[in-house]
Structure formats: structure tokens, C-alpha cells
């Protein structure tokens, strides 16, 4: 019997994303979020077409350094800062509705305490926590906030467990 899916798939190992300033991003994730850098690698880029072949970017693009960051028991983050030839980089943050739009969600034990903390750090919290009351998300609270460079992030909490593990789809 043939199995479905990617052979040997064990789950998501990391999420990669690009920031305008790696030092600022690492500082934010370490000192505000509580993550830690586990290692850094780089630089990458050469005078051949390696960057274009392997990453689909302009061949003269350079990556001075990449930071691999872990946060609690979730997936790692692979944080890039790229140096590109003039006009080769979109420097606007994608919205969630844009193709390639994304956000990172951090699980917290008490969402109200976490929201107060973020506000005390001067971060923009987008609205108040939403509390889900029915369906597979019942018992979950969530709220979005912005990093200093404008990347959307999210807090999630379901202190009494998540409903979707026991939810039956029709």
C-alpha cells in the first residue's frame, strides 16, 4: 500500500524569513521574545550563479550572515538579511492577504499578561485578544502584534487545551 505525502516527513524543522536588519531582529527575538541564537552561518554569495540557482534570487545577491534562532519547544527560525543589487528587493512587508503573506505565532500561558508586556515594550498590538467560543478553535485566544520592522506576529493561548483534538469534522 502506497502512503500519501512526503516520504520520511517528521514535521516542520524551521521557518525562514528575511528582515531589514539582522542585528535588530536578533536583539528583538532574544531580548523581547526570549528566544536564543543557536548558531550563525555565512556569508553566502559569489561571483557565479549559485544564489540564482539555489535561492532564485539575483546572482549578485549576498547574505552576510544567517541566524538560527530557537524559541521554547517550537520550530526554529532561520533569519536572513540580504544585500541585493539596486531594485532587486521588495522592501515592503507583505500583508496576510498577499501571496507569500505570513506570520509567526507564539504560544503563551496567559495572553493578557503577554499583551501588557508587549505594550510595555512599546510594541504595537493590533486590537484586543479575540476569544474563540465554538468550533475547533473553542477556548483559544489570539492577537496580532508587530515587530519593530513591521512583521506580523501573533500570540496564541488555550490554557484549557485545544478543542480541535476532539472536534469532529462533518
C-alpha positions in Angstrom: 0.0 0.0 0.0 1.4 3.4 -1.0 1.4 6.1 1.7 0.4 9.7 1.0 2.7 12.6 1.4 6.4 13.3 1.6 8.4 10.2 2.4 10.0 10.4 5.9 8.3 13.7 6.8 8.7 14.4 10.5 7.3 17.9 10.6 8.4 21.5 10.2 12.1 22.0 11.2 12.3 25.8 10.7 10.7 28.8 9.3 12.9 31.2 7.2 12.2 34.9 6.7 14.1 38.0 5.7 14.5 41.1 7.8 15.9 44.5 7.0 18.5 44.4 9.8 19.7 41.1 11.3 21.2 42.6 14.4 17.9 44.4 15.2 15.9 41.2 14.6 18.2 39.0 16.7 18.1 41.6 19.5 14.3 41.7 19.4 13.8 37.9 19.4 16.4 37.4 22.2 15.5 40.3 24.5 11.8 40.8 23.9 10.5 37.4 22.8 13.0 35.3 24.9 14.4 33.2 22.1 18.1 32.4 21.7 20.5 32.2 18.8 21.8 28.6 18.5 24.3 29.4 15.7 25.1 31.8 12.8 26.4 31.0 9.4 27.6 32.9 6.4 28.5 34.8 4.4 26.9 33.5 1.2 27.2 34.8 -2.3 29.7 34.6 -5.0 30.6 35.9 -8.4 28.9 33.0 -10.1 25.2 32.0 -10.4 25.0 30.0 -7.1 22.5 32.4 -5.5 20.2 32.3 -8.5 20.3 28.5 -8.9 19.8 27.7 -5.3 17.7 30.5 -3.9 16.0 32.0 -7.0 17.4 35.5 -6.4 19.7 37.8 -8.5 23.1 36.1 -8.9 24.9 39.0 -7.3 22.8 38.9 -4.1 24.8 38.4 -0.9 23.8 37.1 2.5 26.3 38.5 5.1 25.0 36.2 7.9 22.1 34.0 8.8 21.0 33.5 12.4 19.3 30.2 13.5 17.1 31.0 16.5 15.1 28.7 18.7 12.2 29.7 20.9 10.8 27.3 23.5 9.8 23.9 22.1 8.6 25.1 18.7 10.3 25.1 15.3 13.5 27.1 14.8 13.6 30.4 12.9 16.2 31.0 10.1 16.6 34.7 9.9 18.2 36.3 6.8 19.4 39.8 5.9 20.1 40.1 2.1 22.3 42.6 0.2 20.9 42.9 -3.3 21.7 44.9 -6.4 19.6 48.1 -6.7 15.9 47.4 -7.5 16.1 43.7 -6.8 14.4 43.6 -3.4 10.8 44.4 -2.4 11.2 46.3 0.8 7.5 46.3 1.9 6.2 43.8 4.4 3.6 41.5 2.8 0.1 41.7 4.3 -1.5 38.5 5.5 -3.7 38.6 2.3 -0.7 38.9 0.0 0.7 35.8 -1.7 3.5 34.7 0.5 2.0 36.6 3.4 2.8 35.0 6.7 3.1 35.4 10.4 4.7 33.6 13.3 2.6 32.6 16.3 4.0 32.3 19.8 2.1 30.2 22.4 1.8 32.0 25.8 0.3 30.8 29.1 -1.6 34.0 29.8 -2.4 36.2 26.9 -3.5 39.2 28.9 -0.1 39.3 30.8 1.7 38.8 27.5 -0.2 41.7 25.8 0.6 44.0 28.7 4.2 43.1 28.4 4.3 43.8 24.7 2.6 47.2 25.1 5.1 48.0 28.0 7.9 47.3 25.4 6.4 49.9 23.1 5.2 47.3 20.5 2.0 47.8 18.5 -0.7 45.3 19.5 -3.4 45.0 16.8 -6.6 45.2 18.7 -7.5 43.2 21.8 -7.3 39.4 22.1 -10.1 37.5 20.3 -11.6 34.7 22.3 -12.9 31.8 20.2 -16.1 30.3 21.8 -17.2 27.5 19.5 -16.0 25.0 16.9 -12.5 23.6 16.6 -10.9 26.8 18.0 -13.1 27.0 21.1 -11.1 28.1 24.1 -8.3 29.7 22.1 -7.4 33.4 22.5 -5.2 35.2 19.9 -4.0 38.6 19.0 -1.6 40.0 16.4 1.3 42.4 17.1 4.1 44.0 15.0 7.8 43.6 15.3 9.9 46.8 15.3 10.4 46.4 11.5 6.6 45.7 10.8 6.5 41.9 10.6 3.2 40.5 11.8 3.5 38.2 14.8 0.8 36.5 16.9 0.2 35.4 20.5 -1.9 32.3 21.0 -3.2 30.7 24.2 -5.6 27.9 25.0 -4.9 27.3 28.7 -7.7 24.6 29.0 -6.4 22.7 25.9 -7.3 23.0 22.3 -10.7 21.9 21.1 -9.6 20.7 17.7 -8.1 17.5 19.0 -11.6 16.4 19.9 -13.5 18.2 17.2 -15.3 16.1 14.5 -15.4 17.4 11.0 -18.8 16.9 9.2 
